[in-house]
Structure formats: C-alpha cells, structure tokens
Amino acid sequence: MTVFQIGDSVETMDDIIKGVVTEVNGKEISIETEEGFSMQYTASDLVKVTGSFTVSNYEIAQIKSEKELPKKRRLNTIKPKERNAPKMEVDLHLHQLTNSERSMNSHDKLNLQLDTAKRQLEFAIRKRIQKIVFIHGVGEGVLKEELKYLFGRYENVKYYDADYQKYGLGATEVYIYQEN
C-alpha cells in the first residue's frame, strides 16, 4: 500500500481529479485539487504521481476495463479422427473380468461376459455416453452373436463392427441414440 505525505502529487482512481496532499489522517487523505477545491479520499482511491513517471486516469481506466473483460476461452479443437473415436471401451476378455477362470465352465464364462456387457451398456445409457466399443475378440464368434442378440433388445441402440484398423474383427461398436 502506498504511503502518502503532505505535498505529494496524486490522482484519483475513478475520477479525473489531480491534486496535492494537504493532510494525512490514517487512511483518510485530504487533497487540494488543481482547481483549488479541498476534497477527502481514502488511500486506496488515490495514486501517487511521481517525478518523470505519470499515470493518467485514462491509463488507469484502460487497465481497469481490461481486467473486467472476460478472457476469451480457447476452444479445444477436436481432430476429425478423434471426433469419431468411441468415448468408452469395454474389454470383455476373461482375463480382464476375473482373476481366475479355472473353476468356471464355458457357460459361466459367457454369462460373466454378457452380464458385464449389459451392465456397461446400461451405464452408458444412464450417463448419456453416445458411443461404446465392446472388445470381444475373434474366437469362435459365440460371444459376438450373443452380444448382437443383447443389443437388438434395445430400441435406442445401433451396433456395427468397430474400426478395423484399431480393433480388427474382434470388436463391436454401439451407438446410443439420446432421448431429449
């Protein structure tokens, strides 16, 4: 905070008033304007004008207005490839879903994978996620067919083979139509 003394040249922050400090009483400063009027201000309303460096009220107003303007937000541009990229991936390989599959028969394994797929699909619908990729692998195609049957039971869902370059033939992408 600036300390004012009698005789200091000052300008007001909000008005176009220049003057000289005539009295200092704590934070209350009395000034005599260039026009000869005596006025009272708080120390925070005044700027000391020193020797060769002067700050005009216009410059102070410019600084204030710049601070008040909201900063322009930089929009995150999304590349076309990223725009079409799925928002969510679910890997249905057994080693991703359980620690040990030794005690499971093939029926239990398939049910675990389908239950996971259904739970994740319903989560995506609740959270309004538009695209989800289910990675099922190639194998014999049993899981892929069961997934198609599962997805077919939803009215707001469209499914198709996922991006071949990224997943090969072992993934299905689901598009969820959003209701208003």
C-alpha positions in Angstrom: 0.0 0.0 0.0 1.3 3.4 -0.9 2.2 5.8 1.9 1.1 9.4 1.2 2.8 12.5 2.7 1.8 16.2 2.6 2.9 17.7 -0.7 2.6 14.5 -2.8 1.1 14.9 -6.2 -1.9 12.5 -6.6 -4.6 11.5 -9.0 -7.9 9.8 -8.1 -8.6 6.3 -9.4 -12.1 6.7 -10.6 -12.4 10.4 -11.4 -10.3 12.8 -13.5 -9.0 14.7 -10.5 -5.5 15.8 -9.8 -4.2 17.4 -6.7 -1.7 17.8 -3.9 -1.9 16.1 -0.5 -2.7 18.7 2.2 -3.5 16.4 5.2 -3.0 12.7 6.1 -5.2 11.3 8.9 -4.8 7.5 8.9 -6.4 6.2 5.7 -8.2 9.5 5.1 -6.3 11.8 2.8 -7.2 15.4 2.1 -6.1 16.9 -1.2 -6.3 20.3 -2.8 -7.3 19.9 -6.5 -5.7 21.8 -9.3 -8.9 23.9 -9.4 -8.4 24.8 -5.7 -11.1 22.6 -4.1 -10.4 20.7 -0.9 -11.5 17.0 -1.1 -11.3 13.9 1.1 -10.4 10.4 -0.2 -9.3 7.1 1.2 -5.7 6.0 0.4 -7.0 3.2 -1.8 -8.8 5.7 -4.1 -5.6 7.7 -4.8 -2.5 7.1 -7.0 0.8 8.9 -6.2 2.2 10.8 -9.2 6.0 10.9 -9.0 8.6 13.0 -10.9 9.0 11.9 -14.6 6.6 9.0 -14.5 3.0 9.9 -14.5 0.0 7.7 -14.7 -3.1 9.3 -16.2 -6.6 8.5 -15.3 -7.2 7.3 -18.9 -4.5 4.7 -18.5 -5.9 3.6 -15.1 -9.4 3.3 -16.7 -7.9 1.2 -19.5 -6.2 -1.2 -17.1 -9.5 -1.5 -15.1 -11.5 -2.2 -18.2 -9.1 -4.8 -19.4 -9.3 -6.6 -16.1 -13.1 -6.5 -16.2 -13.4 -8.1 -19.6 -13.8 -11.8 -19.5 -10.9 -13.7 -21.1 -11.6 -15.4 -24.3 -11.9 -19.1 -23.8 -9.8 -21.2 -26.2 -12.0 -23.9 -27.7 -10.5 -27.3 -27.7 -10.5 -28.3 -31.4 -11.1 -32.0 -32.0 -9.4 -33.6 -34.9 -11.8 -35.5 -37.2 -10.4 -38.9 -36.2 -10.8 -38.1 -32.5 -14.3 -36.8 -33.1 -15.4 -40.2 -34.3 -13.4 -42.1 -31.7 -15.5 -44.0 -29.2 -16.0 -42.5 -25.9 -15.9 -45.7 -23.9 -14.3 -49.1 -24.3 -15.2 -52.3 -22.6 -12.8 -55.2 -22.8 -14.8 -58.5 -22.4 -11.7 -60.8 -22.4 -12.0 -63.1 -19.4 -8.6 -62.2 -18.0 -9.9 -58.6 -17.7 -13.0 -59.6 -15.9 -11.9 -62.1 -13.3 -8.7 -63.1 -11.5 -9.2 -66.9 -12.1 -11.3 -68.6 -14.6 -10.2 -72.2 -13.6 -13.4 -73.0 -11.7 -15.7 -71.7 -14.4 -17.3 -73.7 -17.2 -17.9 -72.2 -20.6 -21.5 -71.3 -19.7 -20.4 -69.3 -16.6 -17.7 -67.5 -18.6 -20.2 -66.5 -21.3 -22.7 -65.3 -18.7 -20.0 -63.2 -16.9 -19.1 -61.5 -20.2 -22.7 -60.9 -21.2 -23.6 -59.6 -17.7 -20.6 -57.2 -17.9 -21.7 -56.0 -21.4 -25.3 -55.4 -20.3 -24.2 -53.5 -17.1 -21.8 -51.3 -19.1 -24.3 -50.6 -21.8 -26.9 -49.6 -19.3 -24.3 -47.4 -17.5 -23.5 -45.7 -20.8 -27.3 -45.1 -21.5 -27.7 -43.6 -18.0 -24.7 -41.4 -18.3 -25.6 -40.3 -21.9 -22.5 -41.7 -23.4 -23.1 -42.0 -27.2 -20.5 -44.5 -28.3 -19.2 -47.6 -26.7 -16.9 -50.3 -28.0 -17.1 -53.8 -26.8 -13.9 -55.7 -27.3 -14.8 -59.4 -27.5 -12.0 -60.9 -29.6 -12.4 -63.1 -32.7 -12.6 -66.7 -31.2 -15.5 -68.9 -32.5 -17.9 -66.0 -32.6 -20.3 -67.2 -29.9 -19.9 -64.1 -27.7 -20.2 -61.8 -30.7 -23.5 -63.3 -31.7 -24.8 -63.2 -28.1 -23.8 -59.5 -28.0 -25.8 -58.8 -31.2 -28.8 -60.5 -29.6 -28.4 -58.4 -26.5 -28.0 -55.1 -28.4 -31.0 -56.0 -30.6 -33.3 -55.9 -27.5 -32.6 -52.1 -27.0 -34.7 -49.8 -29.2 -32.3 -46.8 -28.9 -29.2 -48.7 -29.9 -27.5 -49.3 -33.2 -24.5 -51.6 -33.4 -21.8 -52.4 -36.1 -18.3 -53.7 -36.4 -15.8 -51.3 -34.8 -12.9 -49.7 -36.6 -11.0 -52.4 -38.3 -7.6 -50.6 -38.2 -7.8 -50.2 -34.4 -9.6 -53.4 -33.3 -9.5 -55.9 -36.2 -12.6 -58.1 -36.3 -12.7 -58.5 -32.5 -14.9 -55.6 -31.5 -18.4 -54.2 -31.9 -19.2 -50.5 -31.7 -22.6 -49.5 -30.2 -24.2 -46.1 -30.9 -26.8 -45.0 -28.4 -29.5 -42.6 -29.6 -30.0 -40.0 -27.0 -33.6 -39.1 -25.9 -34.3 -35.5 -25.0 
